[in-house]
Amino acid sequence: MDRESGRPRQRSRSRNSGTVFLTKIAVSALVMAVMCFIGLLWFLRPKTSMVEKRELTAFPRFTLASFWDGSFFSGVDTWYADTYPLRESLIRADQSLESRYGIRGTQIVGTPMQADAIPVAGAGGTTAAGTPAADMGGAPAAADPGPAAPTPTPEPTPTPLPDGTVHELGEFQNSIYITGGAAYGMYGFSQNGADAYISTMNQIYKNVGDKVNLYVMNVPISASVMLDEHVWADMGCSDEGAAIDYIVAGLDPGIHALDVYDTLREHNAEYIYFRTDHHWTQLGAYYAYRVFCGEKGLTPHELSQFKTGEFGAGQYLGSYYTESGKPPQLASNPDTVQAWYPMCVNAEDPNARDMHMVQRDGSEYDWRIINDMFDYPDSEWYCIFSAADQPFSSLHNPNITDGSAVMVIKDSYGNAFIPWLVDHYEYTYWVDFRYTDETVSHMAETYGVQDVIFEAATFNATGNLCNDLFLQIGS
C-alpha cells in the first residue's frame, strides 16, 4: 500500500495483470496445440456426418491442373475442416448452446451465402446451346396462305390447383430458415459451377447421344417451390427457377430437359417436400415422373393404381431439424414418410427382395426398393427409398420382357424418383454420381440401356463441390 494515500501500488496491479495475461496466452497455446494434434489423427477422421446426415468432403484427387490453379489446396482445406475428428461433438455443442437462445430474428448464423448473379437464360445471341438466334433483319416475302384452316375447338380451361405458397417472413436459426412450422435451406448460384455442369452434360450427350436418349433433370429445394419471392429476398436466396432456366438454355438441343420447377410450384399446396428435411417426398418425385412421362411419350400411372405404405407417422425429424438446433417449432410438426410401392414388386411380403445393391465397401445385398428403415438410427430413416445412396443398384421387372432398360445417375433426390420408373422398364439401373468411378459412356454400353436420366439437385448442379465428380463421370 502507498503509505500516504492508502491505495494499492500501480506496480503490483501491473504485475498481476501481466501474470493473468501470460496465463491466458499459455492456456490458449496449449488448447491450440492439442487441437492441432487431434487434427493430425488421420485415422479418426469421419467420413459421414450423423448430425448433418450427409457424406463429408473426400480428400481431393491430385492432378497437375488442380495443383497449378490452386484448387487442390483449396480442396485440402475444405477436407481438413469438414472431417476434423471432433466436428460432430463441436456441432452438437454449438447447436445446444444456440438452441437455448431461441430464434433470434432474421440473421444468418455462420458463413453468409455467397452467390453469383444469374445471367438471363439464352442471353448472348443464342436461343439454346449452339443454336443462333433468328435473323431479325428484313421480313421474308409473305407466302400464299392457301385455304383457310378450320377453327379449332378450344380446349376447356383446367381448374387451377390450390396455391400453397408461403408468404409469411420467418427467422433464421443456424442458417436454416423457419416459417409456418417448416424449415427451409439456402440456395446460392455459382456461375462457374453451372457452366461446368452444362459443359459436362453436353459432353455426355456428345459421347452417348447417338446411342441413347439423354434426359437431364434438376430438382429445386423446398424454399424455391414453397416460398414467395419476398421471402426469398428476406433469406438472401438466388432465384432457383432462373438458375434452372439458365441450365436448360445451355444444354445441347438434343438433350431432353426435364424442367420440373413449374410443375412442383403448381402442386405446392400438397405434401411434396418434408417440413423438417431437405428432400422432397415421394409425392413430389411423382410429379417429376409425370414430366418425364410426358417427354418420353409414356402414359403415367395414377396414384390410385399403387399400394401405399406409411412409415414413422409423426416421428420423422430430418436434416433441417438437426441443423437448426432442434427447435420446438419443428419438433412439434414432425414428418411422416408416405410411400407408393411399384406394381412389379410384392408389397405385402416384408421379406421379399426385389432389388440388388452394391455398397461402398464392395458388399452386395438383395434389398427392397421400399424398405421400412424406422428400426434403424434416425439418420437413416430417409433411406426407405431405393436403398439410398449406393454406387450401384438394379431391379429386374418380371412383368416386362422387351429388354427395355434405363440408367438413372443421381444424388439422394433420385431415390424417391426411381420407384416410379421401374414399372415401365424390364431393367432399371441406378448409380449415385458421388460414389461411382464409372463413366456414363461405359455404363450405357455395359448395361445396354436405351435411356439415361441424369438427376441432380440444383444446388449440386450449379454449385462447385461436384465439379470434379461431373467431369469424371462425363469423360
PyMOL commands that set and color helices and strands:
alter all, ss='L'
color gray80, all
select helices_A, chain A and resi 10-39+42-44+64-69+71-82+87-99+191-208+222-226+229-235+240-250+261-266+282-296+303-305+319-323+328-331+378-384+412-415+418-424+440-447+458-461+467-474
alter helices_A, ss='H'
color red, helices_A
select strands_A, chain A and resi 48-49+54-55+126-128+131-132+171-173+176-179+182-184+213-219+256-258+307-316+335-341+355-358+364-367+392-396+405-410+427-432+451-457
alter strands_A, ss='S'
color yellow, strands_A
deselect
rebuild
show_as cartoon
